[in-house]
Amino acid sequence: MRKSGSLAKDTRSNFGLTHWLVILLLMAFGYFANGSMNDGLNTYVGLFTGRYGWTSAQLLTYSTYAGWASILVIIAYTQFARRRGARMTAIVAMTVAAAGMFLWARVTTQAMYFVSVLLLVSSSSAIMVIRDTTLNNWFPTKKGLALGWATMGPLIGTATILPLINWAGETFGFTGHFDVIAVGFVTLLLLSIFWFRDNPEDKGCFPDNDRTMTREKALELHRRGLRYSATSPWTTARLLRTRQVWQIGVGVGGLNMLIGNAVMSQLIPTIMSYGFDKKQALLMMSILALCAVPLSYLFGLLDAKFGTRITVICFFAWSFLALLFMVLPGRWTVYVSVFMIGGYIGGSGNIMGAMTTTVFGRYDFSRAFSVIYPMCVAVRSCAYTLVGTLSTATGGYFVPYLVLMSVAVLGMLNAVCMDDRLIGRNYISDKESD
């Protein structure tokens, strides 16, 4: 087994107030992104099928088409983030997300539905660019641990977003289901404009809250890193020729998110297929997702203690077991599966960004991620058609889950074969800067 290039010895979450506020903001990004797409689809698809008589398979196919079409938009987001930073990317993405959510509430045709979903898929995908770029800059050596905290946002969303959406619908009518999420996006837009900053140095803080150096020294190191980043040898062509880029983009991020999106987009109907009614399914998902929130932190702790590659292997093994319990006979296995799926969603946001930082470092991350993330989205976008088509063709969710279990095995094999040694740059030494 190769020695990991990311073995961090300090597993303490001693980040400092500003760092914690950044983590809370990123949790909120994940919360509302989950509400607009993954978990939200459990409610939103049903609303449109009931209102217009459209089929769920048809609407989920639109989500797949939107995912593919949004790849070009996501490439633009990643390049924009590389040049202008996470903050400006957040301002643009939250504006688009709020507009998309407002429009989605008022669609009357399938063409309008597709446009709305396209806006939301691309903007919710941009949130991962914002989150991972930010954490790479603020927590360059504790990125796994910080991600463990930040990715609790989607888990809390799994537990609470559907009751929030349903409450808003009962209180404000059909459009309320959507407008409550739009308000969340507007709030995040305002925070991005007036408070959020790209780097800890921009707010007088230290990367990882490491105070072993003076503020002047930290600023000098950051300036060197920015100068290096502007002339980094990691061009797009070179990245595309690098094996680790494909292993991270397709094998770590793509396969992981294909499983997550496929499962979460139809989790409520899947639970109901075992004889639970909708209220029971919603309650089960909410309670068990909250119980699984600590697992997001534990995946981050695992990363900090044993390295990202080992964490990825464990993560895909966990996802395999979660899927296995869902297809085993007996209602009790559904409870175990939903609990494990909750932990899966919390950990799923950790691994691609953490692995990119592990291999490419703070100052080559943005270049590498601008190539890696579109690969991930291309694979991830197959999720909705996969689960929708297979469940419709077979009349259930058994076959889709077997297919997803094989995807989890591929993810484990990819991680076992991966070389995760650092090939980018975290810091530039005094000698190199001369």
JOQUIRA-V230482 format. One line per field, one symbol per residue. psi: psi as a letter, one per 30 degrees, with the letter a starting at -180 (. if undefined). Layout:
BEGIN
psi=???
END
This chain:
BEGIN
psi=kkkkggjkfjgkhifleeeeeeeeeeeeeeefeeeecdeefeeeeeeeeeefglleeeeeeeeeeeeeefeeeeeeeeeeeeefleeeeeeeeeeeeeeeeeeefgkflfeeeeeeeeeeeeeeefeeeeeeeeeeefiffheeeeeeeegfeeeeeeffeeeeeeeeeeegaefeeefeeeeeeeeeeeeeefekleleffgglkkghjgflleeeeeeeeeeeeeeefgkfileeeeffkeeeeeeeeedeeeefeeeeeeefgeeeeeffggkleeeeeeeeeeeeeffeffeeeeeeeeeefleeeeeeeeeeeeeeeeefffklkfffeeeeeeeeeeeeefefeeeeeeeeeefleggeeeeffeeeeeeeeeeffeeeeeeeeeeefgageeeeeeeeeeeeeeeeeeegkjgkkfakelkleeff.
END
